[in-house]
Structures are given as C-alpha cells and as structure tokens.
Amino acid sequence: MQTEFPERYITLGLKIAYYRKKAGLTQEVLAERIGKSVNFVGQVEGTGTIRGVSLETLFKIGGGALLLRKKRFKRFMKRKIASCCACLQPIGKKSWS
C-alpha cells in the first residue's frame, strides 16, 4: 500500500496491539469479535506491512472488541483522527481538543 504516512499506520497498529494485549485478548479472539481474519489483525498490528483499516473496523476494535471505556475510546479516536487528518477540523471549532 502506498501512503505518505507509513509511520502513522505503524503507530496505530502498535497501539491496537497494545490495547488488545492489555485487554487480555489474542489476535484470534479480536479477529472473531470484529469479523476479520487473524491474518488481517496480524497485518494491521505488524510493523513490516502497511495495512489500511476502515473507520468501521476501528470503531469495532475500540468500541467493544477491546472493551475500552467509552470516554477513553473517544479520546483515542479523537487523537488518532486528528493526527492522521490534521487538515480536517470540526466546523465552528478551533481544534480537536
């Protein structure tokens, strides 16, 4: 996959792996919960391959699959979206924070 931001994909994958492990889940369990293959989860979490992830899949991962508290997930997603898409700002607001 060609991208201008490979380091951001890697960082996101590492954070997904961190929170998955913190929740005590294997890649197999996470894959089952989000309806993806174990290979997909491995590619997203790995540092050797850049694998895109849809917002739908991110919402599944953070919203329930890892059992993150809603407030923590919202902060996590806000930071990730802001850092990945710095040019997008909510209308009428100066920043994401």
BAZADREN-52099 format. One record per atom (N, C-alpha, C): x, y negated, z; atom name; residue in one letter. Coordinates in steps of 0.02 Angstrom, whole numbers, plus 50000, padded with zeros to 5 digits. Each point is the difference from the previous one (the first is absolute). Layout:
BEGIN
    c1    c2    c3 atomo residuo
     X     Y     Z    CA       A
...
end
This chain:
BEGIN
    c1    c2    c3 atomo residuo
 50042 50059 50000     N       M
 49958 49941 50000    CA       M
 50045 49938 50000     C       M
 49987 49954 49955     N       Q
 50036 49938 49997    CA       Q
 49967 49948 50044     C       Q
 50039 49966 50041     N       T
 49973 49948 50043    CA       T
 50054 49949 50016     C       T
 49978 49940 50016     N       E
 50046 49948 50021    CA       E
 50017 50005 50074     C       E
 49962 50041 50036     N       F
 50006 50003 50073    CA       F
 50010 50070 50026     C       F
 50051 50036 49977     N       P
 50008 50069 50023    CA       P
 50011 50005 50076     C       P
 50034 49951 50029     N       E
 50012 50003 50072    CA       E
 49936 49995 50040     C       E
 49950 49967 49974     N       R
 49936 49994 50036    CA       R
 49962 50066 49999     C       R
 50003 50036 49944     N       Y
 49969 50066 49997    CA       Y
 50033 50047 50049     C       Y
 50066 49997 50003     N       I
 50038 50044 50045    CA       I
 49982 49984 50073     C       I
 49999 49935 50016     N       T
 49983 49979 50068    CA       T
 49930 50022 50019     C       T
 49952 49992 49955     N       L
 49932 50022 50014    CA       L
 49997 50075 50012     C       L
 50035 50039 49958     N       G
 50002 50072 50008    CA       G
 50030 50021 50066     C       G
 50054 49966 50020     N       L
 50032 50015 50065    CA       L
 49954 49984 50058     C       L
 49962 49946 49994     N       K
 49953 49982 50053    CA       K
 49943 50051 50004     C       K
 49976 50023 49943     N       I
 49948 50051 50000    CA       I
 50027 50063 50035     C       I
 50061 50019 49984     N       A
 50031 50059 50031    CA       A
 50007 49990 50075     C       A
 50021 49941 50020     N       Y
 50009 49984 50072    CA       Y
 49934 50009 50037     C       Y
 49947 49968 49974     N       Y
 49935 50003 50035    CA       Y
 49970 50070 49997     C       Y
 50012 50036 49946     N       R
 49976 50069 49996    CA       R
 50032 50042 50055     C       R
 50066 49994 50006     N       K
 50035 50038 50052    CA       K
 49979 49977 50070     C       K
 49991 49935 50009     N       K
 49979 49974 50065    CA       K
 49931 50027 50019     C       K
 49958 50012 49950     N       A
 49934 50029 50012    CA       A
 50003 50076 50009     C       A
 50060 50029 49990     N       G
 50008 50071 50009    CA       G
 49973 50042 49942     C       G
 49999 49970 49941     N       L
 49972 50035 49942    CA       L
 50056 50024 49953     C       L
 49988 50056 49968     N       T
 50045 50023 49947    CA       T
 49978 49969 49934     C       T
 50043 50005 49950     N       Q
 49981 49976 49934    CA       Q
 49939 50039 49974     C       Q
 49997 50063 50017     N       E
 49943 50042 49977    CA       E
 49934 49975 50028     C       E
 50000 49983 50065     N       V
 49938 49976 50031    CA       V
 49980 49932 49972     C       V
 50049 49955 49993     N       L
 49985 49934 49971    CA       L
 49973 50007 49930     C       L
 50031 50042 49959     N       A
 49978 50011 49931    CA       A
 49928 50024 49999     C       A
 49983 50047 50043     N       E
 49932 50026 50003    CA       E
 49950 49945 50019     C       E
 50019 49959 50048     N       R
 49955 49947 50024    CA       R
 49987 49946 49949     C       R
 50049 49987 49956     N       I
 49990 49947 49950    CA       I
 49981 50028 49932     C       I
 49995 50065 49994     N       G
 49980 50031 49937    CA       G
 50054 49998 49946     C       G
 50063 50003 50021     N       K
 50056 50000 49953    CA       K
 50041 50063 50012     C       K
 50048 50012 49956     N       S
 50043 50058 50007    CA       S
 50058 49985 50048     C       S
 50030 50053 50026     N       V
 50059 49993 50043    CA       V
 50056 49968 49959     C       V
 50005 50019 49937     N       N
 50051 49971 49956    CA       N
 49991 49924 49995     C       N
 49939 49976 49994     N       F
 49986 49928 49997    CA       F
 50025 49965 50063     C       F
 49982 50027 50058     N       V
 50021 49970 50063    CA       V
 50076 49999 50004     C       V
 50032 50054 49981     N       G
 50073 50003 50001    CA       G
 50032 49948 49954     C       G
 49970 49990 49942     N       Q
 50026 49949 49953    CA       Q
 49992 49930 50028     C       Q
 49943 49986 50031     N       V
 49988 49934 50028    CA       V
 50048 49987 50058     C       V
 50010 50049 50043     N       E
 50043 49991 50058    CA       E
 50074 50003 49983     C       E
 50018 50032 49946     N       G
 50070 50009 49983    CA       G
 50034 49937 49975     C       G
 50065 49998 50007     N       T
 50038 49941 49979    CA       T
 50030 50009 49930     C       T
 49997 50061 49973     N       G
 50030 50013 49935    CA       G
 49955 49987 49941     C       G
 49935 49992 50013     N       T
 49952 49991 49946    CA       T
 49955 49940 50017     C       T
 49987 49959 49951     N       I
 49953 49945 50009    CA       I
 49932 50025 49977     C       I
 49952 50003 50046     N       R
 49934 50026 49985    CA       R
 49948 49949 50021     C       R
 49962 49974 49953     N       G
 49948 49952 50016    CA       G
 49943 50032 50039     C       G
 49967 49959 50040     N       V
 49944 50022 50041    CA       V
 49943 49950 49991     C       V
 49941 50026 49987     N       S
 49942 49955 49992    CA       S
 49979 49972 50068     C       S
 49965 49944 49998     N       L
 49972 49972 50062    CA       L
 49952 50050 50033     C       L
 49963 50035 49959     N       E
 49953 50050 50026    CA       E
 50037 50052 50042     C       E
 50057 50024 49975     N       T
 50040 50049 50037    CA       T
 50030 49969 50062     C       T
 50024 49938 49996     N       L
 50027 49966 50060    CA       L
 49947 49993 50053     C       L
 49939 49983 49980     N       F
 49946 49993 50048    CA       F
 49985 50068 50033     C       F
 50002 50053 49961     N       K
 49989 50067 50028    CA       K
 50055 50018 50050     C       K
 50062 49985 49981     N       I
 50057 50016 50044    CA       I
 49995 49961 50065     C       I
 49992 49935 49996     N       G
 50002 49958 50059    CA       G
 49934 49996 50038     C       G
 49946 50010 49965     N       G
 49935 49990 50031    CA       G
 49975 50059 50041     C       G
 50025 50058 49989     N       G
 49975 50057 50037    CA       G
 50048 50058 50001     C       G
 50035 50010 49945     N       A
 50043 50059 49996    CA       A
 50053 50000 50053     C       A
 50027 49942 50016     N       L
 50051 49996 50051    CA       L
 49972 49978 50067     C       L
 49936 49989 50002     N       L
 49965 49980 50061    CA       L
 50030 49939 50033     C       L
 50020 49952 49958     N       L
 50025 49937 50026    CA       L
 49941 49959 50026     C       L
 50013 49963 50052     N       R
 49947 49956 50025    CA       R
 49985 49949 49946     C       R
 49937 49981 49997     N       K
 49977 49954 49947    CA       K
 50040 49935 50000     C       K
 50013 49972 50058     N       K
 50037 49937 50003    CA       K
 50071 50008 49974     C       K
 50033 50053 50019     N       R
 50069 50013 49977    CA       R
 50000 50010 49924     C       R
 49951 50037 49974     N       F
 49997 50013 49929    CA       F
 49989 49935 49962     C       F
 49956 49957 50025     N       K
 49987 49937 49966    CA       K
 50064 49958 49997     C       K
 50037 49997 50055     N       R
 50063 49962 50000    CA       R
 50050 50030 49952     C       R
 50005 50067 50001     N       F
 50046 50036 49956    CA       F
 49983 49984 49927     C       F
 49937 50007 49981     N       M
 49980 49989 49931    CA       M
 50009 49927 49981     C       M
 49985 49954 50045     N       K
 50008 49929 49985    CA       K
 50073 49985 49985     C       K
 50046 50026 50040     N       R
 50072 49989 49988    CA       R
 50022 50033 49935     C       R
 49978 50061 49987     N       K
 50021 50036 49940    CA       K
 49975 49965 49938     C       K
 49936 49981 50000     N       I
 49972 49967 49941    CA       I
 50033 49932 49991     C       I
 50011 49964 50055     N       A
 50032 49935 49995    CA       A
 50072 50006 49974     C       A
 50036 50050 50024     N       S
 50070 50006 49978    CA       S
 50005 50027 49929     C       S
 49952 50042 49980     N       C
 50002 50028 49932    CA       C
 49971 49952 49949     C       C
 49955 49958 50021     N       C
 49966 49955 49953    CA       C
 50002 49929 50029     C       C
 50058 49973 50009     N       A
 50008 49935 50032    CA       A
 49963 49944 49963     C       A
 49986 50010 49936     N       C
 49966 49948 49963    CA       C
 49925 49998 50013     C       C
 49972 50054 50031     N       L
 49929 50001 50014    CA       L
 49986 49972 50069     C       L
 49961 49949 50004     N       Q
 49981 49970 50064    CA       Q
 49924 49995 50003     C       Q
 49971 50013 50059     N       P
 49927 49992 50005    CA       P
 49980 49928 49984     C       P
 49945 49993 49968     N       I
 49976 49933 49982    CA       I
 49983 49962 50063     C       I
 50025 49939 50005     N       G
 49985 49957 50057    CA       G
 50045 50012 50060     C       G
 50049 50044 49995     N       K
 50045 50012 50056    CA       K
 50071 49987 49977     C       K
 50041 49978 50047     N       K
 50069 49983 49983    CA       K
 50045 50061 49999     C       K
 49985 50050 50041     N       S
 50042 50059 50002    CA       S
 49960 50061 50021     C       S
 50033 50058 49998     N       W
 49967 50063 50019    CA       W
 49997 50007 50076     C       W
 50042 49966 50038     N       S
 50001 50011 50072    CA       S
 49947 49963 50037     C       S
end
